[in-house]
């Protein structure tokens, strides 16, 4: 008896169903948004997917020709749409071509079906958020847009050109890895920056702290401290934003560890997770003391996709990596911990990525890397409290210090265990 799960006919039909289903999903979105007009809708897009799927299943060698043939009626239909509706947008046309390719991709293999589902989902989301995307683009100033373009171009040009090996002239550093970490860390901040443009950090003090923590917890702390000087009655809500931004540093570090050295994640997840939970509980207690009507808008967040800060982070990361390796060689684990504390005063990301890399290379143990990351996080948390005292009011400094001291104490307890 043939197992239905391995029956070739069942497998083909299941892949065909995936392709046609994706076409139907995209078609429904086009018709509901009325973006397709008379060009294509809920019936036509599934047919595009079915066309691509059948060609890929039974005539795979002619797939490129079949897509080329499909371009002809699509071009005629698009020309008619432009003539009658005065709409020259190419979105629906490109969606139609992509739907046919998705149908073919779904038929390719099990992996192809998964890829088709992911790409189809992304496509549907992009099509359905036309308004927010255009609003977001209009909010970006020309200088910020130019900075992003420059950064992306540098990434695309520089990254492939950098050698992926240790260079003696750079004291054994791998230039491509360093630049890749620059792009990764900057990308985390950019995701939060984009989120801020959609949500508006002024909508909630929690959003203010979370977004500020991913973009720059130090900048958020400085901003909140300055606002309490301008209006001392806001010290409760500003303290909550500072504390939240500081807490976000811990899960952010876990993300960096997971990317650079997944094997280190189980070791770092427990202490950083405990510090996160303790911080959330302490912040929650602080939140209940704030007035629900209070809102605070931080200073405008700057686009992290800027070349100068990225190069500065790359330089800091390279120096920290070299110092950490030398400190471990000369002074052992105590040298690593001292470097972690000093580096953490300025930047946790550089130390987190550095220790994750050293642990992955076997230069230091997982335990030493985890302890070093905690020390760096504690050092940076202390800096946030100091900034609140120095730049803010007495009430802000006292409140932030009390809450963050609880978090730091939990970290010290974990180090002592």
Order of alpha helices (4+ residues) and beta strands (2+ residues): alpha-alpha-alpha-alpha-alpha-alpha-alpha-beta-beta-alpha-alpha-alpha-alpha-alpha-alpha-alpha-alpha-alpha
